[in-house]
Structure formats: C-alpha cells, structure tokens
Amino acid sequence: MTATDTGATARGTGDRLAELFTATRGAGRAALVGYLPAGYPTAERSARAYAALLDSGCDLVEVGVPYSDPVIDGPVIQAASDTARGNGFRLSDLFGLVEGIAARGGRAVVMTYINPVLSYGMDRFARDLAAAGGLGVITPDLIVDEADEWLAAADRHGIDPIFLVAPASSAERIARTAQHTRGFLYAASTMGVTGARDQVSSAAPELVTRCRALTDLPIGVGLGVRTGAQAAEIARFADAVIVGSAFTSMAGAGDAAEADAALAGLAAELADGVRIAAAAAAPSAGSAVGDRS
C-alpha cells in the first residue's frame, strides 16, 4: 500500500462528518465526542454506555476496536480492551454496536489499529461499517504513504478516512496527511500514550495553528481531557473536544446503572464546558481539537 497521487481521489465522495461540523459551527460551539472501547465491559453494557453519552451531550461517539497490541493506548484503555476481548467481544460484533447507535439517531466513527481491518478485509470492513451507519474510521498506526488500499475501500463505500499527525510532524507531513483525510484531521498533542491529565497539553494550540495554516479540515487534537474546565479551554480554539480515558474509567465501574449515571454526569459536565467556551468566544472555523485519551 503506497500513497500515490491517485490516492487523493479518495476525497471524491465528500465528507460524511461535514454535516456535524456545519451544525455545531452554525450553533457557534464546538462538538463533544466521546470514546469508549467496544464491548466494554460487556456487549450489553457497551451499548448502554454509548447511549448514555449521546443522551447527555456527546455529538459523536468514537467506537474503539479492542486490540491485543494497542501501541498508543494508555493503561486505562489497554485494560478495558483486554476485558472486552476476554468477555468474548469479536470484530464482527462491532457492526451491531454501530448499527444500534445509528438506529437511535446517533453518529459514530470507529477507531482501530489497521491489523484487524487487514484480517477482516479492507473492502469488506468499509462495506459493513457503511451498511451499519458508521461515518468514518480513525487508524492511528496507518500513515497515508501506505494507505492506498484503505483509501480506495473507504472511497468506494463512502467512509471518511481519518489520519493522525503529531507535534513532531513536519509541515510537509501535515499537508500530505491532510490531503488524504476526510471528516477531521486527528492531531495528537503529545508524543506519549493516551490518558487523562491534569492539564491540557501546551502543544495543542501551536499544533492546531500549524495544521490550520495547511488545511481547512476540522482538526482533532488531544490526549488528556477529563473535566469541564479542560473541555472549555480546548473548545476556545477548536471545533470538537474528544474525551476517552475519563469515560472509559467510568464505563466498567459498579453496576450498569451506576456506570451509566457516571458517564451521563461527566458527559453533561463536558458539554457544559463546551458551551461555556462558545459563550465566551466562537471557535475559529476550520479547527477541531480531539482527545481519545
């Protein structure tokens, strides 16, 4: 898989996530995106957890594929993925979860390392995800230089391919990655693994500025959001705030009702933070900050 000039044709179908960002920009606020590992702690509780996020203020959910070697995930998400896999979650179960989210009017993208997609079959994966109502796929370990086959499959089935950049990425690398991305550009604001943090990375505003100079895509930046105050801080210069480890740490705590209540409470706090930022100053068009922490 080598990205050539023909790989750029994957942009031909148009962004499926564009409607979301058009709506949130029109409302003068950032979007809130919540990440959870699929099937954690069980398939039934996982479906309830995504519903709790969507009902309590998340505009989009990021459905993580549990994987045996999650190289950018911190201990919270690693442990949750191990639990989901140990409880019998398989990749084929992913599509039912996404279908359930779409059936209730929710929006979903999938986050997955590329090996499960290769094993399932790239075209088959894109086809089945599109049929389930999924909008896009984040592939943290796939670079655009090696993504022609995936870009072609995503294009055929109308799936937004979402790639990552980092603080160490050169201007050339950011521009090349953005050229092959749809939906939003995911920019990790730290070089480490995911995990909730006490402070938002100081690299985030600079990285967004660098990306914004090279693309008009929304930009996802992150790793670390866990409070409404942090969400407000990011939303002042972003179109979306994505939260992961903070939600994941709650999803398996206590019984299902307790976990749902905790998830709903945090989602509501974060949604309030996003709206507080909007009241202070509308985010600049063309940027999105995310955190699958």
C-alpha positions as CSV (number, residue, x, y, z in Angstrom):
1,M,0.0,0.0,0.0
2,T,1.7,3.1,-1.2
3,A,0.1,6.6,-1.3
4,T,0.5,7.9,-4.9
5,D,-1.1,10.9,-6.5
6,T,-4.1,8.8,-7.4
7,G,-4.7,8.2,-3.7
8,A,-6.1,11.7,-3.4
9,T,-9.2,10.5,-5.4
10,A,-10.4,9.1,-2.1
11,R,-11.7,12.6,-1.3
12,G,-14.2,12.2,-4.1
13,T,-17.3,11.1,-2.1
14,G,-17.4,14.1,0.2
15,D,-17.1,14.2,4.0
16,R,-19.8,12.3,5.8
17,L,-18.9,14.1,9.0
18,A,-19.3,17.5,7.4
19,E,-22.9,17.8,8.4
20,L,-22.0,17.5,12.1
21,F,-19.3,20.3,11.9
22,T,-21.6,22.5,9.9
23,A,-24.3,22.2,12.6
24,T,-22.0,22.8,15.5
25,R,-20.3,25.8,13.8
26,G,-23.7,27.2,13.0
27,A,-24.6,27.0,16.7
28,G,-21.3,28.8,17.5
29,R,-19.9,25.9,19.6
30,A,-17.5,23.0,19.5
31,A,-18.7,19.4,19.2
32,L,-18.2,16.9,22.0
33,V,-17.0,13.5,21.0
34,G,-16.8,10.6,23.5
35,Y,-14.6,7.5,23.0
36,L,-15.2,4.1,24.6
37,P,-13.8,0.6,23.7
38,A,-16.4,-1.5,22.0
39,G,-17.8,-4.3,24.1
40,Y,-16.5,-3.0,27.4
41,P,-17.1,-4.4,29.9
42,T,-19.7,-6.5,28.1
43,A,-21.6,-6.0,24.8
44,E,-24.8,-5.1,26.5
45,R,-23.3,-2.6,28.9
46,S,-21.3,-1.2,26.0
47,A,-24.4,-0.4,24.0
48,R,-25.9,1.3,27.1
49,A,-22.8,3.3,27.6
50,Y,-22.8,4.8,24.1
51,A,-26.5,5.7,24.6
52,A,-25.7,7.4,27.9
53,L,-23.0,9.6,26.2
54,L,-25.3,10.5,23.3
55,D,-28.2,11.3,25.5
56,S,-26.1,13.5,27.8
57,G,-24.4,15.8,25.4
58,C,-22.0,14.0,23.1
59,D,-22.5,14.9,19.4
60,L,-20.4,11.9,18.1
61,V,-19.1,8.7,19.6
62,E,-15.8,7.1,18.8
63,V,-16.1,3.3,18.9
64,G,-12.8,1.7,19.8
65,V,-11.9,-1.8,18.5
66,P,-10.3,-3.8,21.3
67,Y,-6.9,-5.0,20.2
68,S,-4.2,-7.1,21.6
69,D,-1.3,-4.7,20.9
70,P,-2.7,-1.1,21.4
71,V,0.5,0.8,20.9
72,I,-0.8,4.4,21.6
73,D,-3.3,3.5,24.3
74,G,-2.5,4.1,28.0
75,P,-3.3,1.7,30.8
76,V,-7.0,2.5,31.2
77,I,-7.9,1.8,27.7
78,Q,-5.5,-1.2,27.5
79,A,-7.1,-2.8,30.5
80,A,-10.6,-2.1,29.2
81,S,-9.7,-3.6,25.8
82,D,-8.4,-6.7,27.5
83,T,-11.6,-7.1,29.5
84,A,-13.8,-6.7,26.4
85,R,-11.7,-9.3,24.5
86,G,-11.8,-11.6,27.5
87,N,-15.5,-11.4,27.7
88,G,-15.9,-12.6,24.1
89,F,-16.0,-9.4,22.0
90,R,-15.1,-10.1,18.4
91,L,-14.6,-7.7,15.5
92,S,-17.8,-8.9,13.8
93,D,-19.7,-7.6,16.9
94,L,-18.5,-4.0,16.2
95,F,-21.1,-3.5,13.4
96,G,-24.0,-4.4,15.5
97,L,-22.9,-1.7,18.1
98,V,-22.5,0.9,15.4
99,E,-25.9,-0.1,13.9
100,G,-27.6,0.4,17.2
101,I,-26.0,3.8,17.6
102,A,-27.2,4.9,14.2
103,A,-30.6,3.4,14.7
104,R,-31.2,5.8,17.6
105,G,-30.1,8.8,15.6
106,G,-26.5,8.9,16.9
107,R,-23.3,9.4,14.9
108,A,-20.4,7.1,15.2
109,V,-16.8,6.7,13.9
110,V,-14.6,3.7,14.6
111,M,-11.0,3.9,16.0
112,T,-9.0,0.8,15.1
113,Y,-5.4,-0.3,14.5
114,I,-5.0,-1.5,10.9
115,N,-4.3,-5.2,11.6
116,P,-7.9,-6.1,12.5
117,V,-9.0,-4.4,9.3
118,L,-6.5,-6.3,7.2
119,S,-7.6,-9.6,8.8
120,Y,-11.3,-8.8,8.2
121,G,-10.6,-7.5,4.7
122,M,-10.4,-3.8,3.9
123,D,-13.2,-3.6,1.4
124,R,-15.4,-5.9,3.5
125,F,-14.7,-3.8,6.6
126,A,-15.6,-0.5,4.9
127,R,-18.7,-2.0,3.3
128,D,-20.0,-3.5,6.6
129,L,-19.3,-0.3,8.5
130,A,-21.1,1.8,6.0
131,A,-24.0,-0.6,6.0
132,A,-24.2,-0.3,9.8
133,G,-24.3,3.5,9.6
134,G,-20.7,4.3,10.6
135,L,-19.3,7.6,9.3
136,G,-15.5,7.2,9.4
137,V,-12.5,5.3,10.7
138,I,-9.5,6.6,12.7
139,T,-6.4,4.5,12.0
140,P,-3.6,5.6,14.4
141,D,-0.9,3.3,13.1
142,L,-1.6,3.7,9.4
143,I,0.3,6.5,7.6
144,V,-1.0,7.9,4.3
145,D,2.1,6.8,2.4
146,E,0.9,3.1,2.9
147,A,-2.8,3.7,2.7
148,D,-3.8,3.4,-0.9
149,E,-5.8,0.2,-0.5
150,W,-7.6,1.5,2.5
151,L,-8.3,4.9,0.9
152,A,-9.8,3.1,-2.1
153,A,-12.0,0.9,0.0
154,A,-13.2,3.9,2.1
155,D,-13.9,5.8,-1.1
156,R,-16.0,3.0,-2.6
157,H,-18.2,2.8,0.5
158,G,-18.4,6.5,1.5
159,I,-16.4,6.1,4.7
160,D,-14.3,9.1,6.0
161,P,-10.6,8.0,6.5
162,I,-9.2,9.9,9.4
163,F,-5.4,10.1,9.9
164,L,-3.2,11.4,12.7
165,V,-0.4,14.0,12.9
166,A,1.7,14.8,16.0
167,P,3.9,17.7,17.3
168,A,6.9,16.2,15.6
169,S,5.2,16.1,12.2
170,S,6.8,18.4,9.6
171,A,4.7,20.9,7.6
172,E,5.1,18.6,4.6
173,R,3.9,15.6,6.6
174,I,0.9,17.5,7.9
175,A,-0.1,18.7,4.4
176,R,0.3,15.3,2.9
177,T,-1.8,13.7,5.7
178,A,-4.5,16.3,5.4
179,Q,-4.7,15.8,1.7
180,H,-5.8,12.2,2.2
181,T,-8.0,12.8,5.2
182,R,-11.8,13.4,5.4
183,G,-14.0,14.2,8.3
184,F,-11.4,15.8,10.5
185,L,-7.6,15.6,10.9
186,Y,-6.6,14.0,14.2
187,A,-3.6,15.7,15.8
188,A,-2.2,14.2,18.9
189,S,-0.9,17.0,21.1
190,T,1.6,14.8,23.0
191,M,4.1,12.1,21.8
192,G,3.0,9.7,24.6
193,V,0.2,7.2,25.1
194,T,-3.4,8.2,25.9
195,G,-4.6,9.0,29.4
196,A,-6.5,11.7,31.3
197,R,-4.3,14.5,32.5
198,D,-4.5,17.4,35.0
199,Q,-3.6,20.0,32.3
200,V,-4.2,20.3,28.6
201,S,-1.0,19.9,26.6
202,S,0.7,23.2,25.9
203,A,1.5,21.9,22.4
204,A,-2.2,21.7,21.4
205,P,-2.7,25.4,20.4
206,E,0.6,25.5,18.4
207,L,-0.2,22.3,16.7
208,V,-3.7,23.5,15.7
209,T,-2.2,26.7,14.4
210,R,0.3,24.8,12.3
211,C,-2.4,22.5,10.9
212,R,-4.8,25.3,10.2
213,A,-2.2,27.0,8.0
214,L,-2.1,23.9,5.8
215,T,-5.7,22.6,5.6
216,D,-9.3,23.8,6.0
217,L,-10.3,20.4,7.6
218,P,-11.5,20.4,11.2
219,I,-8.6,19.3,13.3
220,G,-8.7,16.8,16.2
221,V,-6.0,17.3,18.8
222,G,-5.7,15.8,22.2
223,L,-4.9,13.3,24.8
224,G,-5.9,14.2,28.3
225,V,-9.4,15.9,28.8
226,R,-11.3,14.9,31.9
227,T,-13.1,18.0,33.2
228,G,-15.5,20.6,32.0
229,A,-12.9,23.3,32.5
230,Q,-10.4,21.5,30.2
231,A,-13.2,21.0,27.6
232,A,-13.9,24.7,27.8
233,E,-10.2,25.5,27.4
234,I,-9.9,23.4,24.2
235,A,-13.2,24.5,22.8
236,R,-12.0,28.1,22.7
237,F,-9.7,27.2,19.8
238,A,-11.3,24.1,18.4
239,D,-14.4,22.7,16.7
240,A,-14.5,19.5,18.7
241,V,-13.4,18.1,22.0
242,I,-12.9,14.3,22.2
243,V,-12.7,12.5,25.5
244,G,-11.7,8.9,26.0
245,S,-9.9,7.6,29.2
246,A,-12.1,9.6,31.5
247,F,-15.2,8.0,30.1
248,T,-13.5,4.5,29.9
249,S,-12.6,4.6,33.5
250,M,-16.2,5.0,34.4
251,A,-17.8,2.6,32.0
252,G,-16.8,-0.5,33.9
253,A,-17.2,0.8,37.4
254,G,-20.0,-0.5,39.6
255,D,-23.2,-2.0,38.1
256,A,-24.7,-0.9,34.8
257,A,-26.9,1.8,36.3
258,E,-24.1,3.3,38.3
259,A,-21.8,3.4,35.3
260,D,-24.5,4.9,33.1
261,A,-25.1,7.6,35.6
262,A,-21.4,8.4,36.0
263,L,-21.0,8.6,32.2
264,A,-24.0,10.8,31.8
265,G,-22.8,13.1,34.5
266,L,-19.4,13.6,33.0
267,A,-20.8,14.0,29.5
268,A,-23.1,16.7,30.8
269,E,-20.3,18.5,32.6
270,L,-18.1,18.4,29.4
271,A,-21.0,19.6,27.2
272,D,-21.5,22.5,29.6
273,G,-17.8,23.3,29.3
274,V,-18.0,23.3,25.5
275,R,-21.0,25.7,25.6
276,I,-19.3,28.0,28.2
277,A,-16.4,28.4,25.7
278,A,-18.9,29.2,22.9
279,A,-20.5,31.9,25.0
280,A,-17.1,33.5,25.6
281,A,-15.9,33.3,22.0
282,A,-16.9,31.3,19.0
283,P,-14.1,28.8,17.8
284,S,-12.3,29.7,14.6
285,A,-13.7,27.9,11.5
286,G,-11.7,25.0,10.3
287,S,-10.2,23.7,13.5
288,A,-11.2,20.8,15.8
289,V,-9.4,19.5,18.8
290,G,-9.9,16.0,20.0
291,D,-8.7,13.6,22.6
292,R,-9.2,9.9,22.6
293,S,-7.3,9.9,25.9
